[in-house]
Amino acid sequence: MPDPAAAPRPVQPWPVAPPPDGPLSREGKELLDDDRPAEAIDLLRRAVAAGEPGSADLLARAYLDSGDWQGCIEWLGPHVAQGHTEFAGRLGVAYAELGDVDNAEQALRLAVNSGEVVAANDLAILLRDTDRLAEALHVLRHAAEGGDEQAPANLVALYLEAGDLISAAEAADAYADDSRPDTIVALGDVRAAESKPKAAEKAYLRAIQLGGVRAHTSYGQLLLAAYGDAAAAEEEFRLAWRHNEPGWPYTLGRFLIDDGRPEEAREFLEAAASWGDRDASDLLNEIDGVDPADDGT
């Protein structure tokens, strides 16, 4: 069964960057594509100083991919203040990751008001996380009506989280479109919540064919919850790993723990925890027998 409480996340929270044009930028992009963002930062800072086209986008990506939220803020803050509002969404993400809600909201609203509709997804997540679900739903409805690719699926997820299955179903049916595979995943989530496993399975299989984000994860959860088929569910969770679906390390780690294989789960949970997943950190403590109430004093 899909977890309606799982935080919806946009696949791509900012516009597509232009191709790098310059030797430093190209080398930096190669490091990013090789999952070595921390190594790319200094190189891309030099590319920005040299005025290489596309280098600023790559540097922002390097900061965010490396989890250097403070470094990102120190660089992007003045950049946005100078009028480069196309970076406001990314600045908001960095503030949010550091728990600076006020500055995060200000930056994300600036991004949305400047035409970066996709930033509405991150703004909605922030509003949801600060117990302003009604505002979050309003933001996503507006973004979905404005044609944002990710907003419809996120809107359905938040309706499900709110326990409003009727509105979730209405949104899922209204926005389901093969050209936007994530909406088909959302449709499957609704059918699962309606206790219609066959219809949910049909939607998930279609979404997998179309390349929907979370399709393997959601289908695996359905196989486990509706049919009790742990072997098939594990196969889907590992396919989610192969396709780098959002949250796959925690999902696979959680499954392995529930399946009585905590040591196998450790490497996946450690990866998730290193990316800031607090639930994964809690599970690691559980494996290690650490009392969450023990603050070490």
C-alpha positions in Angstrom: 0.0 0.0 0.0 1.5 3.4 -0.9 2.4 5.5 2.1 0.3 8.7 1.8 2.4 10.3 4.5 5.5 10.0 2.4 6.6 13.6 1.6 5.8 14.4 -2.0 8.9 15.7 -3.8 9.2 17.2 -7.3 11.4 15.3 -9.6 13.2 18.4 -10.7 12.8 21.4 -8.4 14.3 24.0 -10.8 14.5 24.7 -14.5 16.7 22.7 -16.8 20.2 24.3 -17.0 21.8 25.1 -20.4 24.6 22.8 -21.6 27.9 23.8 -20.0 30.1 25.9 -22.3 33.7 26.1 -21.0 36.4 23.7 -20.0 35.9 24.2 -16.2 32.1 23.8 -16.5 32.4 20.6 -18.6 34.9 19.1 -16.1 32.6 20.1 -13.2 29.6 18.5 -14.9 31.5 15.3 -15.4 32.2 15.2 -11.6 28.5 15.9 -10.9 27.4 13.1 -13.2 29.9 10.8 -11.5 28.2 11.6 -8.2 31.2 13.6 -6.9 29.5 17.0 -6.2 31.8 18.1 -3.3 34.8 17.8 -5.7 33.0 19.9 -8.3 32.4 22.9 -6.1 35.8 24.6 -6.2 36.1 23.9 -9.9 32.7 25.4 -10.7 33.4 28.4 -8.5 36.3 29.1 -10.8 34.1 28.5 -13.8 31.6 31.1 -12.5 34.5 33.6 -11.9 35.6 33.0 -15.4 32.1 33.8 -16.7 31.5 30.4 -18.3 27.9 30.1 -19.5 25.9 27.5 -17.5 28.4 27.4 -14.7 26.1 29.1 -12.1 23.5 26.5 -12.6 26.0 23.7 -12.2 27.5 25.3 -9.1 24.1 25.5 -7.5 23.5 21.9 -8.3 26.9 21.0 -6.8 26.1 22.7 -3.5 22.7 21.1 -3.2 23.8 17.6 -4.3 26.7 17.7 -1.8 24.4 18.8 1.0 26.4 22.0 1.6 23.4 24.0 2.5 25.3 26.8 4.2 27.7 27.2 1.4 24.7 27.3 -1.0 23.1 30.0 1.0 26.3 32.1 1.3 26.7 32.0 -2.5 23.1 32.1 -3.7 21.8 34.6 -1.2 23.6 37.6 -2.7 23.1 36.2 -6.2 19.3 36.3 -5.7 19.4 39.6 -3.9 21.1 41.1 -7.0 18.1 40.1 -9.1 18.8 36.5 -10.2 15.4 35.3 -9.1 15.8 32.1 -11.3 17.9 30.8 -8.4 15.4 31.7 -5.6 13.8 28.2 -5.6 17.2 26.6 -5.0 18.0 29.1 -2.3 14.7 28.2 -0.6 15.5 24.5 -0.7 18.8 25.2 1.1 17.1 27.3 3.7 14.5 24.6 4.2 17.1 21.9 4.7 18.7 24.0 7.5 15.3 24.5 9.1 15.2 28.2 8.4 11.5 28.2 7.7 11.0 32.0 7.4 13.8 32.6 4.8 12.8 29.4 3.0 9.3 30.5 2.6 10.3 34.0 1.5 12.7 32.6 -1.2 10.2 30.0 -2.5 7.4 32.6 -2.7 9.8 34.8 -4.6 10.5 32.0 -7.0 6.8 31.2 -7.6 5.9 34.9 -8.0 8.8 35.3 -10.5 7.3 32.6 -12.7 9.1 29.5 -11.4 5.9 27.6 -11.0 7.7 24.3 -10.2 9.0 25.9 -6.9 5.4 25.7 -5.8 6.0 22.0 -5.0 8.8 22.8 -2.5 6.7 25.7 -1.1 3.8 23.3 -0.6 6.0 20.8 1.2 7.3 23.6 3.5 3.7 24.6 4.3 2.6 21.1 4.9 5.6 20.5 7.2 4.6 23.6 9.2 1.0 22.5 9.7 -0.5 24.7 7.0 -2.0 22.0 4.9 -4.8 24.1 3.6 -2.3 26.6 2.3 -0.2 23.8 0.8 -3.2 22.4 -1.1 -4.1 25.9 -2.4 -0.6 26.4 -3.7 -0.6 23.0 -5.4 -4.0 23.5 -6.9 -2.9 26.8 -8.4 0.3 25.2 -9.8 -1.6 22.2 -11.2 -4.0 24.6 -13.0 -1.0 26.5 -14.3 0.4 23.4 -16.0 3.2 22.4 -13.6 4.3 18.8 -14.3 4.6 17.6 -10.7 1.9 19.5 -8.9 -1.0 17.2 -9.8 0.7 14.1 -8.3 1.8 16.1 -5.2 -1.8 17.5 -4.8 -3.2 13.9 -4.8 -0.5 12.9 -2.2 -1.5 15.7 0.1 -5.2 15.0 -0.2 -4.5 11.4 0.8 -2.3 12.6 3.7 -5.2 14.8 4.8 -7.6 11.8 4.7 -9.7 13.5 2.0 -10.1 10.5 -0.3 -12.9 12.1 -2.2 -10.9 15.1 -3.2 -7.9 12.9 -3.9 -9.9 10.7 -6.3 -11.3 13.8 -8.0 -7.9 15.2 -8.6 -6.4 11.9 -9.7 -9.1 11.3 -12.2 -9.0 14.9 -13.5 -5.2 14.9 -14.0 -4.5 11.3 -15.0 -2.6 11.6 -18.3 -0.2 9.2 -19.9 2.0 12.1 -21.0 2.6 12.8 -17.3 3.4 9.3 -15.8 3.5 10.6 -12.2 -0.2 11.2 -12.5 -0.8 7.6 -13.2 1.2 6.6 -10.1 -1.1 9.0 -8.2 -4.1 7.3 -9.7 -2.8 4.0 -8.5 -2.2 5.5 -5.0 -5.9 6.5 -4.9 -7.1 3.1 -6.1 -5.0 1.4 -3.4 -6.5 3.8 -0.8 -9.9 2.9 -2.1 -9.1 -0.8 -1.4 -9.2 -1.6 -5.2 -5.9 -3.5 -5.6 -6.6 -4.7 -9.1 -7.3 -1.2 -10.4 -4.2 0.0 -8.4 -2.1 -2.7 -9.9 -3.2 -1.8 -13.4 -2.3 1.9 -12.9 1.1 1.0 -11.4 2.0 -1.3 -14.2 1.0 1.3 -16.7 3.1 3.9 -14.8 6.1 1.6 -14.9 5.8 1.3 -18.6 5.7 5.1 -18.9 8.6 5.7 -16.5 6.6 7.2 -13.7 8.6 8.3 -10.6 7.8 6.1 -7.6 6.1 3.6 -9.8 8.2 0.6 -8.7 8.1 1.7 -5.0 4.3 2.1 -5.0 3.8 -1.2 -6.8 6.0 -2.9 -4.3 4.1 -1.5 -1.4 0.9 -2.7 -3.0 2.2 -6.2 -3.5 3.2 -6.4 0.1 0.1 -4.8 1.7 -2.6 -6.2 -0.6 -1.2 -9.6 -1.5 1.5 -10.3 1.1 4.0 -11.2 -1.6 7.3 -10.2 0.0 9.4 -11.7 -2.8 7.7 -9.7 -5.5 7.7 -6.6 -3.4 11.5 -6.9 -2.8 12.0 -7.2 -6.5 10.1 -3.9 -7.1 12.0 -2.1 -4.3 15.3 -3.2 -5.9 14.0 -2.0 -9.3 13.3 1.3 -7.5 16.9 1.3 -6.5 18.0 0.7 -10.1 15.8 3.5 -11.3 16.9 5.8 -8.5 13.4 6.5 -7.3 13.0 9.1 -4.6 13.4 7.6 -1.1 14.4 4.1 -2.4 17.2 3.6 0.3 14.8 4.0 3.2 12.0 2.0 1.5 14.4 -0.9 0.9 16.0 -0.6 4.3 12.6 -0.6 6.0 11.5 -3.6 4.1 14.6 -5.6 5.0 14.2 -4.8 8.7 10.6 -5.9 8.6 11.7 -9.0 6.8 14.1 -9.8 9.6 17.3 -8.8 7.8 18.6 -5.8 9.7 22.2 -6.1 8.7 21.3 -6.1 5.1 19.3 -3.0 5.7 22.2 -1.1 7.3 23.9 0.0 4.1 20.7 1.4 2.6 19.7 3.2 5.8 23.1 4.7 6.2 22.9 6.0 2.7 19.4 7.5 3.4 20.6 9.0 6.7 23.6 10.6 5.0 21.1 12.4 2.7 19.3 13.8 5.7 16.5 11.2 6.1 15.6 11.3 9.8 13.4 8.2 9.7 16.4 6.3 8.4 18.6 7.6 11.3 15.9 6.4 13.7 15.9 3.0 12.2 19.7 2.8 12.4 19.4 3.6 16.1 16.8 0.9 16.4 19.1 -1.6 14.8 22.0 -0.6 17.2 19.7 -0.6 20.2 20.1 3.1 20.9 17.4 4.6 23.0 16.0 7.7 21.3 15.4 9.2 24.7 19.0 8.9 25.6 20.6 12.3 24.7 24.1 11.1 25.8 24.2 13.1 29.0 
